[in-house]
């Protein structure tokens, strides 16, 4: 191999995140932590998700953060509910061999799924699995004990005064460590 040939990385040839414009696409959502090969992104909307999955190598769509659902499954949820599902995760770029895009968190807005324990109180035990399965049914993904997130936290999006009194919009933050 000559010095000019590109080395393979996890899902393509080294540098694909730069060459395919992944970091440029997500530039407004990225934050670096000292290491320029690793950038976090948060709450990317569906229009960017659509562009992102068009740019990543097909094999990267099967990437998962530990026991999380795959990038492809989470992207499909964001595309099917563009006003409700926002993705968070990270981009690993060159020169690392594990170059990839990975999703480790999902914000799900305005759901009919209610928390029994109150806002910001993470459900436990059977309640946790009930909520995880309800989110899976709502978003069209398989929700099992094996892919249950490390955190499932109810979020209060807004309180709006309407004809019937105060309406609270229930959302969820799910995250895989």
C-alpha positions in Angstrom: 0.0 0.0 0.0 1.4 3.4 -0.9 1.5 6.3 1.5 -1.3 8.0 -0.5 -3.9 5.2 -0.2 -6.6 5.6 2.4 -6.8 3.2 5.2 -10.1 1.5 6.1 -12.1 2.7 9.1 -15.0 1.1 10.9 -17.6 2.0 8.2 -15.7 3.3 5.3 -12.3 4.7 4.3 -10.6 6.9 6.8 -11.9 10.5 6.6 -15.4 9.7 5.3 -17.0 11.9 7.9 -15.1 14.9 6.5 -15.3 13.9 2.8 -19.1 13.3 2.9 -19.7 16.5 4.8 -21.0 15.0 8.0 -19.3 17.4 10.3 -20.2 20.4 8.1 -23.8 19.3 8.0 -24.0 19.1 11.8 -21.7 22.1 12.5 -24.4 24.2 14.3 -25.1 21.3 16.6 -21.6 20.1 17.4 -19.5 20.7 20.5 -15.9 19.4 20.9 -14.3 18.3 24.1 -10.6 18.9 23.6 -10.2 15.9 21.2 -10.9 17.2 17.7 -11.8 13.7 16.5 -14.9 13.5 18.8 -17.8 15.9 18.7 -21.2 15.6 20.5 -24.4 16.8 18.9 -27.8 17.4 20.5 -31.4 17.6 19.4 -30.9 17.5 15.6 -34.2 17.9 13.8 -35.7 15.6 11.1 -34.5 17.6 8.1 -30.9 17.2 9.3 -31.5 13.5 10.1 -32.7 12.9 6.6 -29.5 14.5 5.1 -27.3 12.7 7.7 -28.6 9.2 6.8 -28.1 10.0 3.1 -24.5 10.8 3.8 -23.3 8.0 6.1 -22.2 4.6 4.8 -25.0 2.1 4.9 -23.2 -0.1 7.4 -23.2 2.9 9.8 -27.0 2.7 10.0 -26.5 -0.5 12.0 -24.4 1.3 14.6 -25.7 1.3 18.1 -24.5 2.8 21.4 -24.1 -0.3 23.6 -27.7 -1.8 23.9 -29.4 1.1 22.1 -31.5 0.8 19.0 -29.6 1.2 15.8 -29.0 4.6 14.1 -31.3 3.5 11.3 -34.2 2.7 13.7 -33.8 5.9 15.6 -33.5 7.9 12.4 -36.7 6.3 11.1 -38.5 7.4 14.3 -37.3 11.0 13.8 -38.4 11.0 10.2 -41.8 9.5 11.0 -42.5 12.1 13.7 -40.5 15.2 12.6 -42.1 17.6 15.1 -41.6 15.2 18.0 -38.4 13.2 17.8 -34.9 14.8 18.1 -31.7 12.8 18.1 -28.5 13.3 20.1 -25.2 11.6 20.0 -21.7 12.0 18.6 -19.5 12.0 15.6 -16.1 10.2 15.7 -13.9 11.4 13.0 -10.4 10.9 11.7 -7.8 9.9 12.6 -9.6 7.3 14.7 -10.3 3.9 13.3 -13.8 3.8 14.8 -15.0 6.7 12.7 -18.8 6.8 12.8 -22.0 8.6 13.7 -23.8 7.2 16.8 -27.0 8.2 18.5 -27.1 7.7 22.3 -30.1 9.9 23.2 -33.6 10.8 22.0 -35.9 13.6 23.0 -39.5 12.7 22.4 -41.9 15.6 22.6 -45.7 15.8 23.1 -46.5 12.2 23.8 -49.6 10.7 25.2 -47.5 8.6 27.6 -47.7 9.9 31.2 -45.3 9.7 34.1 -46.8 8.4 37.3 -44.0 9.7 39.6 -43.9 13.3 38.5 -41.7 15.5 36.3 -38.0 14.7 36.3 -38.6 11.6 38.4 -37.2 8.6 36.6 -39.5 5.6 36.7 -38.3 2.3 38.0 -39.1 -1.4 37.9 -42.4 -2.3 36.1 -43.3 1.4 35.6 -40.0 1.9 33.7 -40.7 -1.1 31.4 -44.3 0.0 30.9 -43.2 3.4 29.7 -40.4 2.0 27.5 -42.8 -0.4 25.8 -45.4 2.4 25.4 -42.7 4.6 23.8 -41.8 1.7 21.5 -45.3 1.2 20.4 -45.9 4.9 19.9 -42.7 5.3 17.8 -42.8 2.0 16.0 -39.7 0.3 17.4 -39.2 -2.9 19.4 -38.8 -2.0 23.0 -37.4 -4.8 25.1 -35.6 -5.3 28.4 -32.4 -5.8 26.4 -32.6 -2.4 24.6 -34.1 -0.4 27.5 -32.2 2.9 27.9 -30.1 3.6 30.9 -32.2 6.7 31.6 -35.9 7.4 30.8 -36.7 10.8 32.3 -40.1 12.5 31.9 -39.8 16.1 30.8 -42.3 18.9 31.1 -42.3 20.8 27.9 -44.9 23.5 28.6 -47.9 24.5 30.6 -50.5 26.2 28.6 -53.7 27.7 29.9 -56.6 26.6 27.7 -60.4 26.5 27.9 -60.2 23.4 30.1 -57.5 24.8 32.4 -53.8 24.2 32.4 -52.5 21.7 29.8 -49.1 20.1 30.4 -47.2 18.7 27.5 -45.4 15.5 28.4 -42.1 14.6 26.8 -39.3 12.1 27.4 -35.6 12.0 27.4 -34.1 8.5 26.8 -30.4 7.9 26.9 -28.1 4.9 26.5 -24.7 5.0 28.3 
